[in-house]
Amino acid sequence: MPRVSNPVLPGFHPDPSILRVGNDYYIANSTFEWYPGVELHHSTDLVSWTRLRSPLDTKRLLDMDGCKASCGIWAPCLTWADGLFWLIYTNVRSWNNVPWKDTPNYLVTAPSIEGPWSDPVYLNSSGFDPSLFHDDDGRKWLVNMEWDHRMTGSKQFSGILLQEYSHAKKSLVGPVTKIYKGTERGLVEGPHLYKRNGWYYVFAAEGGTWYDHAETVGRSRSLTGPYEYHPHNPLITSYGHPSNLIQKAGHASICDTPDRRTYMAFLCGRPLPGTDKCVLGRETSIVELQWLDDWPYIKHSENSGGITLSDSCVKNWPEPFFDAPDSSDVPVTDSAESREVGTIVYRFDKEIHPDFKNLRTERDPDIYSLQRRPRVLSLRGGCSPVSTFGQTVLARRQTEFSFDAETCLHFKPDNIQRLAGLLWRYDESCQYLLGISHNDSGEGRTATVLSFVDGAFTRSNEMIIPSDGPVYLGLTVREHVGYFRLSLDNTVWHRMHPDLRAEVLSDEYGGLGFTGAFVGMFCVDTINYSTYAEFSSFTYSG
């Protein structure tokens, strides 16, 4: 059987919800303020994953305009029943305004993973991370964590709530029951319910989504409990193993293969070497589970033939690889990064590649235009780089610690309030931009590096470039350090200063956050949102 390296979805792919339908596997991931909402991938072997069209791609389904960084789509759940895909998601409106969180939860359905998706059904707002369980008697049940604003610290995560959902009435019905309070680790969230051999299982994330993150399990003969704890909780965690490549393990979901092998997709992070900063964000890895006494355990390479109670007690940390199902006809991979190494050239022909995302709201085809000029992406200028409304940004995930990105820009601004170029960003308070703008003191244009580090703004010395002609913009990142580059002929490159610190673009820098680093293109016009910048290509080399 092929041995496959983790993570299977490198870069910002948190909170995986894994699902099998027939011979097809799907993973849904959180997208937070990035749009379209919910990332979807498809595989037939758990090894090779193809990005699908994101389902929440219109204002009818999702509008996050104005939401702060790391609000938006949290922990979607994808299930299949009754000939439909069921997608549950939270559109978080506030999360870091003590003591409350505003977490409306919604449900959409579709006959195909490609849609069309139904109008959203509002469910509740009592807590985030909702999940839908389809019992074998046909009834459907919503679970979500409960947020208790009266408490402090981990006690605000007060437990997992259960309530029945009526598809006929398109609403929750019946009593609300708290079925699982979690373990002493605390911060219980991310619940999923499963049924196997007459047991109901609740899987839940605990410990927060940082380095003491974990996944715990409980089981009961009754849906409403009481649920007994797994005798060797947590099921998976990286805590206590600081040398592991895969850190932050937790927030997991499971699926069975057709031959009843069980695999678990889980959230993880890979820190920059020598630091605790995960610039790539929270990623998705996979492990196989084995069952002993109707309890799940992590299957490690040294116990691939089976486990015993004695050795399962301590082997709950993730390995940097897993053994794929026997039916997977794929070669062995040496590292997660090897799957991305190479150059990806994005052309702007018929459609914008699904690797790219914008911010917060539906992508207006007049703002992100492929029609103004053939084989050119025209970006119409939007709000400033610190606005949570109407930014014009198109970017893709950073998926390796070291990479190069380049784009060719055609832009002749006539005012200092109009600028466009290349960006490397985490959010509005932590980002770097190489901007081309108007030179108001003479002929030509200016090139300037704009840096936002924990909200503090600095601007480099201007470089004067000719008024006409294309400008080639590049970004080179080598683990901890990056720098912008500029060329007028795509041959001779000028290194721009200052050097850029990669660790700034991480969840761990400057406060709590949940996303990861992106690289891409932007256009700003704070006069009247009318000017266009034209990009004829974008290249990413891992």
Secondary structure, DSSP 8 states (H G I E B T S, - for coil): --EEES-SB-SS--S-EEEEETTEEEEEE--BTEESBSEEEEESSSSS-EE---SB-STTT---TT--TT-EEEEEEEEEETTEEEEEEEEESEEEETTEEE--EEEEEESSTT------EE---S-S--EEEE-TTS-EEEEEEEE-TTS-GGGGEEEEEEEEEETTTTEEEEEEEEEE---TT---EEEEEEEETTEEEEEEEES-SSTT-EEEEEEESSTT---EE-TT--SEE-TT-TT-SSEEEEEEEEEE-TTS-EEEEEEEE---TTSS--TT-EEEEEEEEEEETTEEEE--GGGTT---HHHHTT--S--SEEE--TT------S-GGGGT-SEEEE--SSS--TT-BEESS---TTTEESSSSTT-EEEE-BS-TT-SSS-EEEEEE--SSEEEEEEEEE---SSTTEEEEEEEEEETTEEEEEEEEE-TTSSSEEEEEEEEETTEEEE---EEE-SSS-EEEEEEEETTEEEEEEESSSSSEEE-SS-EEGGGSSTTSSS------EEEEEEEETTTS--EEEEEEEEEE-
